[in-house]
């Protein structure tokens, strides 16, 4: 009985530590480099199913961190936490924020890392056909959305939604019928485990630029080194492999549309 209680107590300590330090967090770059935290959105192009940063992203950011003499802590996080941390912690950055006029003053814009569209998805067998305006009406209270830009798009159209920040999980929910519609970044559909799901695109919004951003209080000396490292030739090649090329296992069959 004592051993059972001890095992339970230890499991609770492990769980507490996981919650404290963050699931999926890992560090890259020289051990002696200046520490920063890079908060990673919960999308399949950036994270695997266990919430670990994808190997191609790790290779890219390891090179950037080494060139900039930084010790990067890569931490998966939802949108609200990403914005909150960069507002209060000077050494916090975000791997991908859509650049919108209302966000200009809340972060420091370092470099564009990807341009991508926003898509609305349904199960492959869903009968919906029609323009985006009709889709918004049909989706009211029947759509799942991550926080951030997706939530803002739906709110602007008076569409009620349920919040699901993990875009891989959101796609699965739509595929199995737990929710009728979903809204995600286009890159989510490129992940092999999502591309294989019985889904189709029923609506599409114009592409957005996504930026590597940091706290406005990030020291200038770090910001200067980081921007230079992001724009270095090898870093740009690694970025393209990580974010612009199809991920490993992806089949170029294309996503079904309406």
Rosetta blueprint (number, residue, H / E / L):
1 X L
2 X H
3 X H
4 X H
5 X H
6 X H
7 X H
8 X H
9 X H
10 X H
11 X H
12 X H
13 X H
14 X H
15 X H
16 X H
17 X H
18 X H
19 X H
20 X H
21 X H
22 X L
23 X L
24 X L
25 X L
26 X E
27 X E
28 X E
29 X L
30 X L
31 X L
32 X L
33 X L
34 X E
35 X E
36 X E
37 X E
38 X E
39 X E
40 X E
41 X L
42 X L
43 X L
44 X L
45 X L
46 X L
47 X E
48 X L
49 X L
50 X L
51 X L
52 X L
53 X E
54 X L
55 X H
56 X H
57 X H
58 X H
59 X H
60 X H
61 X H
62 X H
63 X H
64 X H
65 X H
66 X H
67 X H
68 X H
69 X L
70 X E
71 X E
72 X E
73 X E
74 X E
75 X E
76 X E
77 X L
78 X L
79 X H
80 X H
81 X H
82 X H
83 X H
84 X H
85 X H
86 X H
87 X H
88 X H
89 X L
90 X L
91 X L
92 X E
93 X E
94 X E
95 X E
96 X E
97 X E
98 X E
99 X L
100 X L
101 X H
102 X H
103 X H
104 X L
105 X L
106 X L
107 X L
108 X E
109 X E
110 X E
111 X E
112 X E
113 X E
114 X E
115 X E
116 X E
117 X E
118 X E
119 X E
120 X E
121 X E
122 X E
123 X E
124 X L
125 X L
126 X L
127 X L
128 X L
129 X L
130 X L
131 X L
132 X H
133 X H
134 X H
135 X H
136 X H
137 X H
138 X H
139 X H
140 X L
141 X L
142 X L
143 X E
144 X E
145 X E
146 X L
147 X L
148 X L
149 X H
150 X H
151 X H
152 X H
153 X H
154 X H
155 X H
156 X H
157 X L
158 X L
159 X L
160 X L
161 X L
162 X E
163 X E
164 X L
165 X L
166 X L
167 X H
168 X H
169 X H
170 X H
171 X H
172 X H
173 X H
174 X H
175 X H
176 X L
177 X L
178 X L
179 X L
180 X L
181 X E
182 X E
183 X E
184 X E
185 X E
186 X H
187 X H
188 X H
189 X H
190 X H
191 X L
192 X H
193 X H
194 X H
195 X H
196 X L
197 X L
198 X L
199 X E
200 X E
201 X E
202 X E
203 X E
204 X E
205 X E
206 X E
207 X E
208 X E
209 X E
210 X E
211 X E
212 X E
213 X E
214 X E
215 X L
216 X L
217 X L
218 X L
219 X L
220 X H
221 X H
222 X H
223 X H
224 X H
225 X H
226 X H
227 X H
228 X H
229 X H
230 X H
231 X H
232 X L
233 X H
234 X H
235 X H
236 X H
237 X H
238 X H
239 X H
240 X H
241 X H
242 X H
243 X H
244 X H
245 X L
246 X L
247 X L
248 X L
249 X L
250 X L
251 X L
252 X L
253 X L
254 X L
255 X L
256 X L
257 X E
258 X L
